[in-house]
Amino acid sequence: MSKLWQKDYSLDSLMEEFTVGNDYILDQELVIADCLASIAHARGLHEIGILDDEELATLTQGLAEIIGLRQQNAFPITLENEDCHTAIESYLTEHYGEVGKKIHTGRSRNDQVQTALRIWMREFALKLCNSTGELCEQLLSFASEHAEVPMPGRTHMQIAMPSSVGLWAAAYAEELYDEAQHLMHLSWTLDQSPLGSAASYGVPLPLDRQFTAEQMGFTRVQNNVLYANNSRGKFEAMLLDGCEYIALTLSKLAQDLMLFTLPEFGYFSLPRELCTGSSIMPQKKNPDGLELARSRSALVSSASIRVKSIIRSLPSGYNRDFQDTKEPLLQGTKATWQLVQIFSRMVKGLSVHEDKLITACTPELYATDIVLQQVVEGKNFRDTYKEVGLHLDQVAKLDPVATLSTRTSLGTTGNLGLDEDVLFVSLMKSGCEDVLTSFEQAYQELCFLQGVEAVLY
């Protein structure tokens, strides 16, 4: 099939390679979303008399076939196609004739790709939120199991005050919960249909944008057609920023685990099936996954910066620059998805060495406890602080386990508040699953196929 923008000349081959880039490879991720949006668009054209009943049925059948092929990884997109949009229209025309040439009526490739991306992004945000919630649950379960296992708390990486494995794990669970919640809120922003905005200015056809939005399961239309195109890149950056928060947290968790699994610490052991070996040293079990977690965190951060750098100072309306936001979006989101999956496996297989942790609780860890005990007995804090500090060699080691229960303020080692954490995470996951189910139902009503997902992670 000729290009969607075909002229009376052939494009220079270098210019074709330059302008297409690897869009045709990346667009495999968007095939299903584009087909769902195309069925909704076809229904909209049917509503205003552009398509008759038979044409609508034929296009729906063809687009459902493409969805099935993509699910089997059997829908090729070539450089000549440029992107999935041309490949899909080409398939419809080759297999169903003239009706395939009608699908693009009233639509620009601008709002077409926007809509496919919006379907994909809103689903991804909720799936990542849900998956991060599962990691939170694993961390909270780990925290509950090891709530009474003492652990040196550190500041400036030096021995500081008594802590516990439960406090350490629950801290990461709560941090990830807040970041997952951010994604859930963001999914509302993403849940706006840009379809019908065309090339930023609408078309002189009575398209019912509300109707097509409802067909795709969107809660609302992105009202202003110029803003619909201006938001491209901005919404991608918002999603990548949400991913970056999670990646930053997991990078910190990776660093902790690398330290605490060192032989010199020995607090934990990683599951061996998640460690690689050395090409020269037969004894090595390397935490490569944790090291790569740090670098993948940087990849996610750079993806967000790339998108914002590309869209910075662009004039309003569509600009081809937007095309280059797709790669960082898909790279950054996939890297974040993999990070969450890897750490779920890490936490599930993590071994705790209580004996090493207790041994690590050396006397100086309890210096502040000694000061505060004497304050309770009537001494003032400042003089007692000075006295204990000048005689650290006389600080006795307290019972590491008993010390944990003396901290009773909410969120401390003796009162972790895990039940409330578990409840909040459960409610968040339930909310995600409800919305994802509504998407699946909308997709099923569009293409008459069960179990259709726009994001195939």
C-alpha positions, -999 to +999 in steps of 0.1 A: +000+000+000+011+036-006+019+059+023-010+076+041+004+109+029+012+097-007+023+124-032+032+123-069+068+116-061+089+090-042+106+100-010+143+100-009+155+067+008+177+084+033+149+108+042+126+079+046+150+061+070+156+094+089+119+103+093+106+068+101+135+059+124+125+027+143+088+038+147+078+007+127+094-015+153+082+004+184+046+005+170+041-033+177+032-021+212+004+001+198-012-023+173-040-035+196-047+000+210-049+014+175-073-013+163-096-006+193-096+031+186-102+024+149-133+003+156-146+031+178-139+056+150-157+033+125-187+032+148-186+070+149-185+072+111-214+047+110-234+070+133-231+099+109-238+079+077-203+076+063-203+038+067-232+015+062-240-015+084-221-040+062-190-018+060-189-013+098-192-051+103-165-057+078-141-032+093-148-046+128-140-081+116-108-070+099-096-051+129-104-079+153-084-102+130-054-079+134-058-079+172-057-117+171-026-117+149-008-092+172-016-114+202+002-142+184+031-118+175+021-124+138+013-089+125+044-076+108+051-038+103+078-029+078+099+002+072+077+009+041+046+009+063+063+036+085+041+027+115+013+005+127-014+029+114-004+024+077+001-014+083-034-017+097-050+003+069-030-017+044-042-050+058-078-038+057-075-027+021-057-058+009-081-082+026-114-063+024-111-039-005-125-004-009-140-003+026-104-003+040-098+031+024-127+046+043-114+040+078-093+072+079-122+095+070-123+124+094-092+114+112-056+125+111-026+103+119-021+129+147-052+121+166-049+084+156-016+079+173-026+101+202-056+079+208-037+047+206-010+061+230-037+073+254-054+039+255-020+023+260-008+048+287-039+048+308-039+010+309-002+008+316-005+033+345-030+012+362-012-021+356+020-007+369+001+007+399-014-027+405+019-045+401+037-021+424+009-028+449+018-065+447+054-056+455+042-035+485+022-065+497+053-087+495+074-062+514+047-058+541+045-096+545+083-097+548+081-069+573+055-087+594+075-119+594+106-102+605+091-074+627+110-085+658+144-091+640+167-063+652+188-044+627+212-015+631+197+017+619+222+039+601+227+076+594+256+088+572+260+050+567+273+048+603+258+029+632+230+051+646+200+037+665+182+004+669+159-006+641+144-038+627+141-057+595+104-050+597+108-013+599+133-013+570+110-033+547+078-015+556+095+018+548+100+007+512+064-006+511+049+027+522+072+047+498+062+025+469+025+027+479+026+065+477+043+063+443+017+038+430-011+060+443+004+088+422+000+066+391-036+059+400-044+096+402-025+101+369-046+075+352-075+099+356-056+126+337-047+101+310-083+089+307-093+115+281-101+107+245-083+129+219-101+111+190-118+136+166-093+164+172-077+154+138-046+176+130-053+199+160-084+217+145-111+192+141-129+184+108-160+197+090-180+165+098-205+161+127-183+136+146-197+126+180-165+127+200-184+118+232-199+087+215-165+074+204-149+081+238-176+060+255-170+032+230-134+030+241-142+032+278-129+067+283-145+086+311-145+119+291-134+137+260-103+159+259-124+189+250-102+214+232-090+199+199-058+220+199-050+211+235-055+174+225-025+177+202-005+200+225-007+175+253+013+149+233+046+145+250+033+163+282+012+133+292+040+109+283+063+129+305+038+128+333+037+090+331+075+087+329+078+110+359+055+086+378+077+057+367+108+076+377+097+079+413+093+041+415+126+035+398+144+058+422+130+040+452+140+006+437+175+019+430+178+028+467+165-006+477+190-022+453+218-003+470+207-014+504+205-050+494+240-049+478+254-035+511+235-058+534+243-090+514+281-083+514+300-110+533+312-082+557+275-075+566+258-108+560+224-095+570+206-111+540+213-135+512+198-130+477+181-159+459+208-175+439+187-179+408+187-141+406+225-139+407+249-143+378+284-158+377+319-147+367+336-157+335+369-162+354+361-166+391+342-198+398+331-188+433+313-156+423+275-151+426+271-115+414+241-092+422+240-080+386+202-075+388+207-050+416+235-032+398+214-030+367+185-017+387+206+014+395+214+019+358+179+012+347+167+038+372+189+063+354+175+051+320+139+059+333+150+093+345+167+100+312+136+090+293+115+115+312+141+142+305+143+133+268+106+137+263+105+171+281+135+183+262+119+173+229+086+192+236+102+222+252+093+254+233+074+237+205+048+259+188+011+248+193-004+223+169+012+191+157+050+190+151+069+160+139+092+163+169+065+145+188+074+113+170+107+111+190+088+110+223+075+075+216+108+056+220+117+071+255+081+065+266+081+028+256+117+023+269+112+040+302+078+023+310+091-012+301+122-007+322+101+003+352+078-026+346+107-050+346+122-034+377+090-040+397+088-077+385+125-083+394+122-069+429+090-089+436+112-120+430+140-106+450+119-099+481+101-132+478+134-152+478+154-130+503+169-149+532+174-131+566+203-140+589+191-131+623+223-141+641+244-117+619+219-089+625+220-093+663+258-094+663+258-062+643+239-044+671+270-032+689+269-013+722+272+022+707+239+016+689+222+021+723+239+054+733+208+074+727+186+049+745+209+053+776+206+091+774+168+090+772+165+064+800+184+088+823+163+118+812+132+098+822+148+093+856+151+131+860+183+142+844+184+169+817+191+159+781+220+182+773+243+172+802+234+136+799+241+136+762+276+151+769+283+126+797+274+095+776+293+109+746+324+113+766+322+077+780+310+056+750+333+028+762+310+024+792+278+021+771+264-014+777+247-034+749+210-037+756+188-066+746+184-061+708+150-077+706+135-062+738+147-027+728+124-028+697+092-030+718+102+001+739+094+022+708+057+025+709+050+057+688+031+049+656+054+038+628+083+028+651+097-007+656+072-016+684+042-002+665+047-006+628+011-001+618+012-028+592-025-036+593-034-002+581-007-004+554-021-037+542-056-023+540-046+008+520-026-013+495-055-037+491-080-009+485-056+006+459-052-026+440-090-032+441-096+002+426-070-005+398-086-039+390-121-024+388-110+002+363-090-023+343-120-046+342-141-017+328-115-013+301-116-050+292-154-049+290-152-019+267-127-037+245-148-068+244-178-048+233-158-032+206-141-062+189-162-091+203-131-108+217-125-118+253-094-110+273-081-082+251-054-060+266-037-030+250-005-035+271+010-070+265+035-069+294 
